[in-house]
Amino acid sequence: MNAFRDLDDEQWAAVRGLLPRCGPGGPDYRSIVNGILWQQTGGHRWHDLPTRYGPWHRCAERLRLWSTDGTWQNILTTLAAVQYPAEGTATAQGEGAEAGTAEGAAGNTADYWNRPWLG
């Protein structure tokens, strides 16, 4: 399995506006989003979620809510656009893929982030 890296500042800035607003003292959405991505990109069990992402049930519940209202699909689409800004561009994540090939363009979709669940 690949080592997961938390969202960097650029990715977080792109995603933050898509999340529902919460009042003062609300949940730390950045750690929740990172926790969901950790679980989904690695195919891990929720109970194995590292404590730095908060309680596993909070991440699982947010994923359920955001999947229902379409927020999660918007997050994945935005992350794919930030990760792969133009089709066929070589990036650190897609090093093995040739520019302009179907393999290189495959990372340009939100499905890239859900790979373990689509296989």
N, C-alpha and C positions, 0 to 999 in steps of 0.2 A: 504494500500500500504506500501511496505517496505521503510524504510529510505535509501536513496542512499548515498553511501560514494564515494568520489573521488578516483581515482586511487592512490595507494600508490607508493612509489619510485621504488619498485621491479617490479610492474606491468608496470609502465611508462617506465622503462629501457627496458623491453621486447618489448614494442610497438613502442618506438621512432624510431627504425631503419626501421620499415615498412612504415613510412610516407614519402611522397615525400619531397625532399629537397627544402628549400626556402631561399631566400637571406636574408641579414641583414635587420632587421626591419620588417621581415615577421610576419605572424600570430603566436600567441601562440597556437601551436597545442595541448598542454596538456589541456588547458582550453576548446578547441573545442571538443576534444575527451571526456572529462568529461561531457560537455554539451550534446553531442549526447547520451552518455550512460544514463545521467539523464533523458532525454526525452524518450528514448526507454525502459529502465527498469521500469519506472513508468507509461508509457502510457500517459504522459502529453502532452498538446498542446504546440507547439513551442512558441507561444506568452507568455506562462507562464514561459519561461526559466529564471532562476535567472540571474541577471546582472553580477555576478562573472564569468560567462561563456562567456561573450561577447554578441554581438548582435545575436538574434535568427536566423536571416537570414544567418549569416555567418556559423553557425553550420549546418543549414538545407542544405545549398549549398554544404558544404564539405561532408556531408553524401551522397548527390546525386552524387557528383563526385566520391567519394571513393567507393560507391556501384557499380557504372558503371564499374570502372576499376578493381574491385576485392580487393582493398585495405581494405575495411571494413570487408569483410569476413576473410581476413588474420588477422586483428586486433582481431576479435571475437574469432577466433581459437586460437590465441596466448594467449589471456586473459583466455580462458577456460583451456589451458594447464598450465598456471601459477597458476590459482585459484585451479585447481584440478590436481596436477602433476601426480598422478598415479590413475588408476581406483580403486574404492573401498576404497580410503583413506578418513578417517573422517576429515572434516575441520569445521571451525567456520560457514561457510555459509551452509553446509549440515548437521547440527547437527541432524536433525530429521531422516536422512536416515541411514539405516544400511549399514555397509561396505559390498560390494560384491553384493548388491541387485540392481535390475533394477532402483529403485528410486535413489539410491546413485550414480550409474553410469550415470544417466541422466544429471548430471551437467557437465560431461566431454566434452560436445559438444558446438560449437559456438551457437547453438540454445538456450542454457540456457540464454544467454544475450538478446535474442529476444523474450522471453516468451510472453509478452503481445501481440505481433503481430502474433504469431503462434497459439494462442488459439482460 
